[in-house]
Amino acid sequence: ERKSSQITFRLHMKNGRHGIAFDKKSTGWTIIGIDKIPGQPFLRVGDTVLGIDGLSMVGLPISEQEAIWRDHQNRHVPLTIEQCFIKDLLPGGEAKERIKEKEIQNLKQRNQFLEDLMKDLRQENEKLKYEARIQKARTQRIESKENPWSKRSSQRQSAAMRVSHLHLYKQGSSEPTSPRGEPDLNAQPFSNLVYQWNVVRGQVDAAILMSKRAKKFMAKMTAIHKTFAANLEKAAEDERKKIESMKPGDKMNSCRDAFMMVLQQCTEMSAVHLRFAESVSTQVFIPLSKFYEVATQISESTQNAEQIYSKKLSDMLISTRKSERETQHMIDDLLRQAERLKRHKAPKGERVSRSIFHRKAPNKLHLKKLQTKTIEHMVKHLNLCAKASIQQKKYLEIEMPLVLTQMQSIEEMRIESFRKQIQNYSKIVEKFSDDYIRVAQDIQAFGAVIDKDGDVRNFTVNCAYSEGLKLPDVKYSLSKTPEELKGDVIVLSGADVFNLTLPDIMESQKKSYPELKVPKIIVALTEAIEHLGGFQAEGIFRVPANKKDLDTSKRSMANGDYKVPESTSPHVPAGLLKDFLRGLREPLIPEELYSKCVELSKSGGMDAKALREVFNNLKAVNRTTVEYLVDMVRDNTNNLCMQ
């Protein structure tokens, strides 16, 4: 059989099965298989028994082979050499012709030569397989875009560790060796060092990945709070519009007012969530993002350095092992050639005959050249081993500590950054909780606005009126009184009372209220607040009033009607007082004195002299109005402090 450079011949049995096959490759002949053939007593080449009764005897000691052979002869009729060699088996087991004694002797010599050749070929075959594995691993590493020692690819890592294992382990040895070949009890294979690198690298990368996950979570939480704040504010605004579009009851409004206050607090809750999201973004998310960027850059630089150092050392070790194999191969070849030369120079009676392949005997000149070349290779290998040892020492003492120091700096920076961001987040959550508690307290206070008895009483009276049980009194329904018309008709004709200066207002009411030194609207509103129990109400100047009631009262007062109905909530006149002061065309505290007043309030203790100086710089009507408002607050200080 011919297959490219391979030639195979087989010895066939009578039944068509093959018993033994030989292959000829570029390195010589070798046995590639022996079949167990049931029904055949034995199989042998020359005097060497290869198998009996289908049992292979290759590799058994001579003594055991002879014992098995004698046992078989006692149980079977021995066959001739021709029958055993499967050359021409005739029916009935008779041989066609006998082989001469000289041919038998030649077969013995050939058999011995084949056994020696098979041993050499097995060794050479192992070396070829070893070189093929090395070349395959080297090709995979060159073609790979990433470092074979990187933990990102477990497959590449396993291949790299196997290559490193081949680099520093001799074939058939279980001990790590130095480049010179002597066992080193303190040394470890390069694959273990690569594994340790990967362990450290894996810990650092896992820590950086945790920071990345924390950063992403903070971003998600910030987005959730912002979305919740927007949805809450929109829902509260929509509900407020629906309630305002509903027709309120004639007398029962306390529950409605309380619910409007709750909706107002929903807007405050939305602002709390927005502040929380902004704080987390600026104080936690951004620092974590900056750390992740810096740590990633440092990690990539250490990884690149690790790849360069590891590749340099690996290439050096590969070159050393390659040189070792080539040199050892030359030594073995030299010794084998010397043995052949010695065998050909033996005495004539002891000289081994020429091999069946008719190889030429080695000459002494060729052997001398081979010896010189082998020594040169041994010297080169010795220098290469020394260079590899220096490279390993540099790797362990300089390069590896440098990379480990950088990895340690990443870990220290990560731990410090993470601890700081956790503390910042704790403070933000604490502030968030305080804001929520304040909102909850305000909402709880809204319950005091609901007046069950007043609503029921007003409802009863309203129902009585609706049933016609009592006719309403005929009231004076003109928009102005005779006294009011005695004043400035032009000023009182519109809503300008909420958008005038204090001197203009005083001038317009000079005829109607000559005894007043402050605007009539301020007196009417403060008296209404006190009469309706506003100074005992919760948050009189903080809780907003009903917008519809506020607009109605404002229109009435703009027309000169300063009377406030008994059923009005005290928050309505309080809101009108704030709107009046806010809408003055010239502020109660002029702009040129405002900044000085702010500085006095921030200084802690109020300087009486400086305060008196500011007070004296006010206009007469402004100063009188401030005194009136301060007296009102002072007289109700106890009630306001309880609020």
C-alpha positions as CSV (number, residue, x, y, z in Angstrom):
1,E,0.0,0.0,0.0
2,R,1.4,3.4,-1.0
3,K,0.2,6.6,0.7
4,S,2.4,9.6,-0.3
5,S,5.7,9.1,1.6
6,Q,4.4,6.1,3.6
7,I,4.8,2.6,2.4
8,T,3.0,-0.2,4.2
9,F,3.2,-4.0,3.8
10,R,1.2,-6.5,5.6
11,L,1.6,-10.3,6.2
12,H,-1.8,-11.9,5.5
13,M,-3.3,-15.0,7.0
14,K,-5.1,-17.7,5.0
15,N,-8.5,-16.4,6.0
16,G,-7.6,-12.9,4.7
17,R,-6.9,-11.2,8.1
18,H,-3.5,-9.5,8.6
19,G,-1.4,-10.5,11.5
20,I,1.4,-7.9,11.5
21,A,2.0,-4.7,9.6
22,F,5.1,-2.6,9.0
23,D,5.3,1.1,7.9
24,K,8.2,2.8,6.2
25,K,8.4,6.5,6.9
26,S,11.2,9.0,6.4
27,T,12.7,7.7,9.7
28,G,12.7,3.9,8.8
29,W,10.5,0.9,9.4
30,T,8.3,0.3,12.4
31,I,5.6,-2.2,13.4
32,I,2.2,-0.4,13.5
33,G,0.0,-3.3,14.7
34,I,-0.4,-6.9,15.6
35,D,-3.8,-8.6,15.3
36,K,-5.1,-11.2,17.7
37,I,-6.3,-13.9,15.3
38,P,-8.7,-16.5,16.8
39,G,-8.3,-19.9,15.3
40,Q,-4.5,-19.5,14.5
41,P,-2.2,-21.3,17.0
42,F,0.6,-18.8,16.9
43,L,2.4,-16.1,14.9
44,R,6.1,-15.5,14.7
45,V,8.9,-13.9,12.7
46,G,11.9,-16.2,12.5
47,D,12.4,-17.7,15.9
48,T,10.7,-14.8,17.7
49,V,7.1,-15.8,18.7
50,L,4.8,-12.8,18.3
51,G,1.6,-14.4,19.3
52,I,0.0,-17.7,20.3
53,D,-3.8,-18.4,20.2
54,G,-4.6,-14.8,19.4
55,L,-2.5,-13.5,22.4
56,S,0.2,-11.0,21.7
57,M,3.7,-11.8,23.1
58,V,5.5,-8.7,22.0
59,G,7.4,-7.2,24.9
60,L,7.4,-10.3,27.1
61,P,10.7,-11.6,28.5
62,I,12.4,-14.4,26.6
63,S,11.9,-16.9,29.4
64,E,8.2,-16.3,29.5
65,Q,8.0,-16.6,25.7
66,E,9.8,-19.9,25.8
67,A,7.6,-21.2,28.6
68,I,4.4,-20.3,26.7
69,W,5.9,-21.9,23.6
70,R,6.7,-25.2,25.3
71,D,3.3,-25.3,26.8
72,H,1.8,-24.8,23.4
73,Q,3.9,-27.5,21.8
74,N,2.6,-30.0,24.4
75,R,-1.0,-29.2,23.6
76,H,-0.7,-28.7,19.8
77,V,1.1,-30.3,16.9
78,P,3.9,-27.8,16.0
79,L,3.7,-26.2,12.6
80,T,6.6,-25.6,10.3
81,I,8.4,-22.2,9.9
82,E,6.7,-21.7,6.6
83,Q,3.3,-22.2,8.2
84,C,4.1,-19.8,11.1
85,F,5.4,-17.1,8.8
86,I,2.2,-17.2,6.8
87,K,3.9,-17.5,3.5
88,D,2.2,-20.3,1.7
89,L,-0.2,-22.4,3.9
90,L,-1.3,-25.5,2.0
91,P,-4.5,-27.4,2.8
92,G,-3.8,-29.9,5.6
93,G,-1.0,-27.8,7.1
94,E,1.8,-29.2,4.8
95,A,4.5,-26.8,3.7
96,K,5.4,-26.4,0.1
97,E,9.2,-26.2,0.8
98,R,11.5,-25.8,3.8
99,I,13.6,-22.8,4.6
100,K,17.3,-23.4,4.8
101,E,19.3,-22.9,7.9
102,K,21.2,-20.0,6.6
103,E,18.0,-18.1,5.8
104,I,16.8,-18.8,9.3
105,Q,20.1,-17.2,10.6
106,N,19.5,-14.2,8.4
107,L,16.0,-13.8,9.7
108,K,17.4,-13.8,13.3
109,Q,19.8,-11.0,12.5
110,R,17.1,-9.0,10.7
111,N,14.8,-9.5,13.7
112,Q,17.4,-8.2,16.1
113,F,18.1,-5.2,13.9
114,L,14.3,-4.5,13.7
115,E,14.0,-4.5,17.4
116,D,16.9,-2.0,17.8
117,L,15.4,0.1,15.1
118,M,12.0,0.1,16.7
119,K,13.5,1.4,19.9
120,D,15.2,4.3,18.1
121,L,12.1,5.1,16.2
122,R,9.9,5.2,19.3
123,Q,12.3,7.7,20.9
124,E,12.4,9.8,17.7
125,N,8.6,9.6,17.4
126,E,8.2,11.0,21.0
127,K,10.6,13.8,20.2
128,L,8.7,14.7,17.0
129,K,5.4,14.7,18.9
130,Y,6.9,16.9,21.6
131,E,8.2,19.4,19.0
132,A,4.8,19.4,17.2
133,R,3.1,20.4,20.5
134,I,5.6,23.2,21.1
135,Q,5.2,24.5,17.6
136,K,1.4,24.4,17.8
137,A,1.3,26.2,21.1
138,R,3.7,28.8,19.7
139,T,1.6,29.4,16.6
140,Q,-1.6,29.8,18.7
141,R,0.1,32.4,20.9
142,I,1.4,34.4,17.9
143,E,-2.0,34.4,16.2
144,S,-3.8,35.4,19.3
145,K,-4.6,39.1,19.8
146,E,-4.5,38.9,23.5
147,N,-2.0,37.7,26.0
148,P,-2.2,33.9,26.6
149,W,-1.8,34.6,30.3
150,S,-4.8,36.9,30.5
151,K,-7.7,35.6,32.7
152,R,-10.2,36.8,30.1
153,S,-9.9,33.6,28.1
154,S,-9.8,30.4,30.1
155,Q,-9.0,28.4,27.0
156,R,-5.9,30.5,26.2
157,Q,-4.9,30.5,29.9
158,S,-5.0,26.6,29.9
159,A,-3.0,26.4,26.7
160,A,-0.4,28.9,28.1
161,M,-0.1,26.9,31.3
162,R,0.4,23.7,29.3
163,V,3.1,25.4,27.2
164,S,4.8,26.7,30.3
165,H,4.6,23.2,31.8
166,L,6.4,21.9,28.8
167,H,9.0,24.6,29.1
168,L,10.2,23.8,32.6
169,Y,9.5,20.1,32.9
170,K,11.6,17.4,31.3
171,Q,9.9,14.7,29.5
172,G,9.0,12.0,32.0
173,S,10.2,14.0,35.0
174,S,7.9,15.2,37.9
175,E,10.4,17.7,39.3
176,P,10.9,21.3,38.1
177,T,14.3,21.9,36.7
178,S,16.5,24.9,36.2
179,P,17.7,25.8,32.7
180,R,20.9,23.8,33.4
181,G,18.8,20.7,34.0
182,E,19.5,20.1,37.7
183,P,16.4,19.8,40.0
184,D,15.8,22.9,42.1
185,L,13.8,22.2,45.3
186,N,12.9,25.9,45.8
187,A,11.9,26.5,42.2
188,Q,8.4,26.3,40.8
189,P,7.2,25.9,37.2
190,F,6.5,29.0,35.2
191,S,2.9,27.8,34.9
192,N,2.4,28.2,38.7
193,L,3.7,31.7,38.4
194,V,1.3,32.5,35.6
195,Y,-1.5,31.1,37.7
196,Q,-0.5,33.3,40.6
197,W,-0.4,36.3,38.3
198,N,-3.9,35.4,37.1
199,V,-5.2,35.1,40.7
200,V,-3.9,38.6,41.6
201,R,-5.2,40.0,38.3
202,G,-8.6,38.3,38.9
203,Q,-8.9,39.9,42.4
204,V,-8.0,43.4,41.1
205,D,-10.4,43.1,38.1
206,A,-13.2,41.8,40.3
207,A,-12.7,44.8,42.7
208,I,-12.8,47.3,39.8
209,L,-15.9,45.5,38.4
210,M,-17.6,45.9,41.8
211,S,-17.0,49.7,41.7
212,K,-18.4,49.7,38.2
213,R,-21.5,47.9,39.3
214,A,-21.9,50.4,42.3
215,K,-21.5,53.3,39.8
216,K,-24.3,51.8,37.5
217,F,-26.6,51.2,40.5
218,M,-26.2,54.8,41.7
219,A,-27.0,56.0,38.2
220,K,-30.1,53.8,38.1
221,M,-31.2,55.0,41.6
222,T,-30.8,58.6,40.6
223,A,-32.9,58.1,37.4
224,I,-35.6,56.3,39.5
225,H,-35.9,59.2,42.0
226,K,-36.0,61.8,39.2
227,T,-38.7,59.9,37.4
228,F,-40.7,59.5,40.7
229,A,-40.4,63.2,41.4
230,A,-41.7,64.2,38.0
231,N,-44.6,61.7,38.1
232,L,-45.6,62.8,41.7
233,E,-45.6,66.5,40.8
234,K,-47.6,65.8,37.6
235,A,-50.1,63.7,39.5
236,A,-50.5,66.3,42.3
237,E,-51.0,69.1,39.7
238,D,-53.6,67.1,37.8
239,E,-55.5,66.3,40.9
240,R,-55.4,70.0,42.1
241,K,-56.9,71.1,38.8
242,K,-59.7,68.6,39.0
243,I,-60.6,69.7,42.6
244,E,-60.5,73.3,41.6
245,S,-62.9,72.6,38.7
246,M,-65.4,71.0,41.1
247,K,-68.0,73.1,42.7
248,P,-67.2,73.5,46.4
249,G,-69.8,73.2,49.1
250,D,-71.5,76.3,50.5
251,K,-70.3,75.8,54.0
252,M,-68.2,72.6,54.3
253,N,-64.7,73.3,53.1
254,S,-62.3,72.1,55.8
255,C,-61.7,68.7,54.2
256,R,-61.2,70.2,50.8
257,D,-58.7,72.7,52.2
258,A,-56.9,69.9,54.0
259,F,-56.6,67.9,50.9
260,M,-55.3,70.8,48.9
261,M,-52.6,71.2,51.6
262,V,-51.7,67.6,51.1
263,L,-51.3,68.1,47.4
264,Q,-49.1,71.1,48.1
265,Q,-46.9,68.9,50.3
266,C,-46.7,66.4,47.4
267,T,-45.0,69.1,45.4
268,E,-42.6,69.5,48.3
269,M,-42.0,65.7,48.4
270,S,-41.1,65.9,44.7
271,A,-38.5,68.6,45.4
272,V,-37.1,66.4,48.2
273,H,-36.6,63.5,45.7
274,L,-35.0,65.8,43.2
275,R,-32.5,67.1,45.8
276,F,-31.8,63.5,46.8
277,A,-31.1,62.5,43.2
278,E,-28.9,65.5,42.6
279,S,-26.9,64.9,45.8
280,V,-26.3,61.2,44.9
281,S,-25.2,62.2,41.4
282,T,-22.7,64.8,42.4
283,Q,-21.4,63.3,45.7
284,V,-21.4,59.6,44.9
285,F,-21.9,58.8,41.2
286,I,-19.4,61.2,39.7
287,P,-16.5,60.3,42.2
288,L,-17.1,56.6,41.5
289,S,-17.0,57.3,37.8
290,K,-13.7,59.2,38.1
291,F,-12.2,56.4,40.2
292,Y,-13.3,53.7,37.6
293,E,-11.7,55.6,34.8
294,V,-8.4,56.1,36.6
295,A,-8.3,52.5,38.0
296,T,-9.1,51.1,34.5
297,Q,-6.2,53.1,33.0
298,I,-3.8,51.9,35.7
299,S,-5.0,48.3,35.4
300,E,-4.5,48.3,31.6
301,S,-1.0,49.7,32.0
302,T,-0.1,47.0,34.5
303,Q,-1.6,44.4,32.2
304,N,0.4,45.6,29.3
305,A,3.6,45.6,31.4
306,E,2.7,42.1,32.6
307,Q,2.3,40.9,29.0
308,I,5.6,42.3,28.0
309,Y,7.5,40.9,30.9
310,S,5.8,37.4,30.7
311,K,6.3,37.2,26.9
312,K,10.0,38.1,27.2
313,L,10.6,35.5,29.8
314,S,8.5,32.9,28.0
315,D,10.4,33.4,24.8
316,M,13.7,33.0,26.6
317,L,12.6,29.8,28.2
318,I,11.2,28.4,24.9
319,S,14.6,29.2,23.2
320,T,16.4,27.4,26.1
321,R,14.3,24.3,25.8
322,K,14.6,24.2,22.1
323,S,18.4,24.6,22.4
324,E,18.4,21.8,25.0
325,R,16.5,19.4,22.7
326,E,18.7,20.1,19.7
327,T,21.9,19.7,21.7
328,Q,20.7,16.5,23.4
329,H,19.7,15.2,20.0
330,M,23.2,15.9,18.7
331,I,24.7,14.1,21.7
332,D,22.6,11.0,21.3
333,D,23.3,11.0,17.5
334,L,27.1,11.3,18.2
335,L,27.0,8.4,20.7
336,R,24.9,6.2,18.3
337,Q,27.3,6.9,15.4
338,A,30.2,6.0,17.7
339,E,28.5,2.7,18.6
340,R,28.0,1.9,15.0
341,L,31.6,2.7,14.2
342,K,32.7,0.5,17.0
343,R,30.5,-2.4,15.8
344,H,32.0,-2.2,12.3
345,K,35.5,-2.3,13.6
346,A,35.0,-5.5,15.6
347,P,37.0,-8.7,14.6
348,K,35.9,-10.5,11.6
349,G,34.3,-13.4,13.5
350,E,32.4,-11.0,15.8
351,R,31.5,-8.4,13.2
352,V,27.9,-7.8,12.7
353,S,26.8,-8.2,9.1
354,R,25.4,-5.3,7.1
355,S,21.8,-4.4,7.9
356,I,19.0,-5.4,5.7
357,F,18.6,-1.8,4.5
358,H,22.3,-1.7,3.5
359,R,23.3,1.4,5.4
360,K,26.8,2.6,5.0
361,A,29.0,2.3,8.0
362,P,30.1,5.7,9.6
363,N,33.6,6.9,9.1
364,K,35.9,8.4,11.6
365,L,36.3,11.8,9.9
366,H,32.5,12.3,9.9
367,L,32.4,11.3,13.5
368,K,35.1,13.9,14.4
369,K,33.1,16.7,12.7
370,L,30.0,15.7,14.4
371,Q,31.8,15.7,17.8
372,T,33.1,19.3,17.2
373,K,29.7,20.6,16.2
374,T,28.1,19.0,19.2
375,I,30.6,20.7,21.6
376,E,29.9,24.1,20.0
377,H,26.2,23.6,20.5
378,M,26.8,22.6,24.1
379,V,28.7,25.8,24.8
380,K,26.0,27.9,23.1
381,H,23.4,26.1,25.2
382,L,25.4,26.8,28.4
383,N,25.5,30.6,27.6
384,L,21.8,30.6,26.8
385,C,21.0,28.9,30.1
386,A,23.0,31.6,32.0
387,K,21.2,34.4,30.1
388,A,17.8,32.8,30.9
389,S,18.7,32.6,34.6
390,I,19.6,36.3,34.6
391,Q,16.3,37.1,32.9
392,Q,14.4,35.1,35.5
393,K,16.2,36.9,38.3
394,K,15.3,40.3,36.8
395,Y,11.7,39.2,36.3
396,L,11.4,38.1,40.0
397,E,13.3,40.9,41.7
398,I,12.5,44.0,39.5
399,E,9.7,43.5,37.0
400,M,7.2,41.5,39.0
401,P,7.4,43.7,42.2
402,L,6.9,46.8,40.1
403,V,3.7,45.4,38.6
404,L,2.5,44.2,42.1
405,T,3.1,47.7,43.5
406,Q,0.9,49.2,40.9
407,M,-1.8,46.6,41.6
408,Q,-1.5,47.4,45.3
409,S,-2.0,51.1,44.7
410,I,-5.2,50.3,42.8
411,E,-6.6,48.4,45.7
412,E,-5.7,51.0,48.2
413,M,-7.2,53.8,46.1
414,R,-10.4,51.6,45.5
415,I,-10.9,50.9,49.2
416,E,-10.5,54.5,50.2
417,S,-12.7,55.8,47.5
418,F,-15.4,53.2,48.2
419,R,-15.4,54.0,51.9
420,K,-15.7,57.7,51.3
421,Q,-18.6,57.3,48.8
422,I,-20.5,55.0,51.3
423,Q,-20.1,57.7,54.0
424,N,-21.4,60.4,51.6
425,Y,-24.3,58.3,50.7
426,S,-25.2,57.7,54.4
427,K,-25.2,61.5,54.9
428,I,-27.5,62.0,51.9
429,V,-29.9,59.3,53.1
430,E,-30.0,60.9,56.6
431,K,-30.8,64.4,55.1
432,F,-33.5,62.7,52.9
433,S,-35.0,61.1,56.0
434,D,-35.1,64.4,57.8
435,D,-36.9,66.1,54.9
436,Y,-39.5,63.3,54.7
437,I,-40.1,63.5,58.5
438,R,-40.7,67.3,58.2
439,V,-43.2,66.7,55.4
440,A,-44.9,64.0,57.4
441,Q,-45.3,66.4,60.4
442,D,-46.8,69.1,58.2
443,I,-49.3,66.6,56.7
444,Q,-50.2,65.5,60.2
445,A,-50.9,69.0,61.2
446,F,-53.3,69.4,58.3
447,G,-55.7,67.3,60.3
448,A,-56.3,70.2,62.6
449,V,-57.8,72.2,59.8
450,I,-60.7,69.8,59.5
451,D,-63.5,71.0,61.8
452,K,-66.2,68.4,62.1
453,D,-68.5,70.3,64.4
454,G,-68.3,73.5,62.4
455,D,-68.9,71.7,59.1
456,V,-71.9,69.8,60.5
457,R,-73.4,72.9,62.0
458,N,-72.9,74.9,58.8
459,F,-74.3,72.0,56.8
460,T,-77.4,71.9,59.0
461,V,-78.0,75.6,58.7
462,N,-77.4,75.5,55.0
463,C,-79.9,72.7,54.6
464,A,-82.4,74.7,56.7
465,Y,-82.0,77.7,54.5
466,S,-82.4,75.5,51.4
467,E,-85.6,74.1,52.8
468,G,-87.1,77.5,53.2
469,L,-87.4,77.3,57.0
470,K,-85.9,80.8,57.3
471,L,-85.9,83.7,54.9
472,P,-82.6,85.6,54.5
473,D,-82.4,89.2,55.7
474,V,-82.5,92.0,53.1
475,K,-78.9,93.3,53.1
476,Y,-77.3,96.4,51.8
477,S,-75.8,95.2,48.6
478,L,-74.1,98.2,47.2
479,S,-70.4,97.8,46.5
480,K,-69.5,101.1,48.3
481,T,-70.7,102.8,51.5
482,P,-71.2,106.6,51.7
483,E,-68.1,106.8,53.9
484,E,-65.9,105.0,51.4
485,L,-67.0,107.3,48.6
486,K,-65.8,110.3,50.6
487,G,-62.2,109.2,49.8
488,D,-60.3,109.2,46.5
489,V,-62.7,107.7,44.0
490,I,-60.0,107.2,41.3
491,V,-57.8,105.1,43.6
492,L,-60.7,102.9,44.9
493,S,-62.2,102.3,41.5
494,G,-60.0,99.3,40.6
495,A,-57.6,96.7,42.0
496,D,-54.7,99.2,42.3
497,V,-54.7,98.9,46.1
498,F,-52.5,95.8,45.7
499,N,-50.1,97.6,43.4
500,L,-49.7,101.1,44.8
501,T,-47.1,102.8,47.1
502,L,-47.8,103.4,50.8
503,P,-47.9,107.2,50.4
504,D,-50.5,106.9,47.6
505,I,-52.7,104.6,49.7
506,M,-52.5,107.0,52.7
507,E,-53.3,109.9,50.5
508,S,-56.4,108.1,49.1
509,Q,-57.8,107.2,52.6
510,K,-57.1,110.6,54.2
511,K,-60.7,111.7,54.0
512,S,-62.3,108.3,54.8
513,Y,-59.9,107.3,57.7
514,P,-58.1,110.4,58.8
515,E,-57.3,108.9,62.2
516,L,-55.3,105.9,60.7
517,K,-51.5,106.2,60.3
518,V,-51.3,102.9,58.4
519,P,-53.3,101.7,55.4
520,K,-56.8,100.6,56.2
521,I,-56.3,97.2,54.4
522,I,-53.5,96.3,56.8
523,V,-55.7,97.1,59.9
524,A,-58.7,95.2,58.5
525,L,-56.6,92.1,57.6
526,T,-54.8,91.9,61.0
527,E,-58.1,92.3,62.9
528,A,-59.7,89.6,60.7
529,I,-56.8,87.2,61.5
530,E,-57.1,87.8,65.2
531,H,-61.0,87.7,65.2
532,L,-61.0,84.4,63.2
533,G,-58.5,82.8,65.6
534,G,-55.6,82.9,63.1
535,F,-53.0,83.3,65.8
536,Q,-54.1,79.9,67.3
537,A,-54.2,78.2,63.9
538,E,-51.4,75.9,62.7
539,G,-48.9,77.6,60.4
540,I,-51.0,80.8,60.0
541,F,-48.4,82.5,57.7
542,R,-47.0,79.2,56.3
543,V,-50.0,77.1,55.2
544,P,-51.4,78.3,51.9
545,A,-55.0,79.4,51.7
546,N,-57.7,78.2,49.3
547,K,-57.0,79.9,46.0
548,K,-60.6,80.5,45.1
549,D,-61.4,82.0,48.5
550,L,-58.3,84.1,48.2
551,D,-59.2,85.5,44.8
552,T,-62.7,86.3,45.9
553,S,-61.6,88.2,49.0
554,K,-58.9,90.0,47.0
555,R,-61.5,91.3,44.5
556,S,-63.7,92.5,47.3
557,M,-60.9,94.4,49.0
558,A,-59.7,95.8,45.7
559,N,-63.2,97.4,45.4
560,G,-62.9,98.9,48.9
561,D,-64.9,96.2,50.8
562,Y,-62.6,95.3,53.7
563,K,-65.1,93.1,55.6
564,V,-64.2,89.5,56.0
565,P,-67.1,87.0,56.4
566,E,-67.2,84.9,59.6
567,S,-67.0,81.6,57.8
568,T,-63.7,82.6,56.1
569,S,-60.7,80.6,57.0
570,P,-58.0,82.7,58.9
571,H,-55.5,81.6,56.3
572,V,-57.3,83.8,53.7
573,P,-56.7,87.2,55.4
574,A,-53.1,86.0,56.3
575,G,-52.5,85.2,52.6
576,L,-54.0,88.6,51.5
577,L,-51.7,90.4,53.9
578,K,-48.7,88.7,52.4
579,D,-49.9,89.5,48.9
580,F,-50.5,93.1,49.8
581,L,-46.9,93.6,51.2
582,R,-45.5,91.6,48.3
583,G,-47.3,93.7,45.6
584,L,-46.4,97.2,46.9
585,R,-44.9,99.2,44.1
586,E,-42.2,100.4,46.4
587,P,-41.1,97.7,48.9
588,L,-41.7,98.2,52.6
589,I,-37.9,97.9,53.1
590,P,-36.2,99.9,50.3
591,E,-33.7,98.2,48.1
592,E,-30.8,100.4,49.3
593,L,-31.4,99.2,52.9
594,Y,-32.2,95.6,52.1
595,S,-28.6,94.3,51.9
596,K,-27.8,96.0,55.2
597,C,-30.7,94.4,56.9
598,V,-29.6,91.0,55.7
599,E,-26.1,91.6,57.0
600,L,-27.5,92.5,60.4
601,S,-29.6,89.3,60.5
602,K,-26.6,87.1,59.6
603,S,-24.3,88.7,62.2
604,G,-26.1,86.9,65.1
605,G,-26.6,89.5,67.8
606,M,-28.6,92.5,66.5
607,D,-26.7,95.8,66.9
608,A,-29.3,98.2,68.4
609,K,-27.5,101.3,67.1
610,A,-27.1,99.9,63.5
611,L,-30.7,98.8,63.6
612,R,-31.9,102.2,64.8
613,E,-29.9,103.8,62.0
614,V,-31.6,101.7,59.4
615,F,-35.0,102.3,61.0
616,N,-34.6,106.1,61.0
617,N,-33.7,106.0,57.3
618,L,-37.2,104.7,56.4
619,K,-40.0,107.0,55.2
620,A,-42.5,108.0,57.9
621,V,-45.4,105.8,56.6
622,N,-43.0,102.8,56.1
623,R,-41.6,103.2,59.6
624,T,-45.2,103.4,61.1
625,T,-46.2,100.3,59.1
626,V,-43.2,98.3,60.3
627,E,-43.9,99.4,63.9
628,Y,-47.6,98.2,63.5
629,L,-46.6,94.8,62.1
630,V,-43.9,94.3,64.8
631,D,-46.4,95.2,67.6
632,M,-48.9,92.6,66.1
633,V,-46.2,89.9,66.1
634,R,-45.0,90.8,69.6
635,D,-48.5,90.7,71.1
636,N,-49.0,87.2,69.7
637,T,-45.5,85.9,70.3
638,N,-46.6,83.1,72.7
639,N,-49.1,81.7,70.3
640,L,-46.8,82.0,67.3
641,C,-44.0,80.2,69.2
642,M,-46.3,77.4,70.0
643,Q,-46.9,76.9,66.3
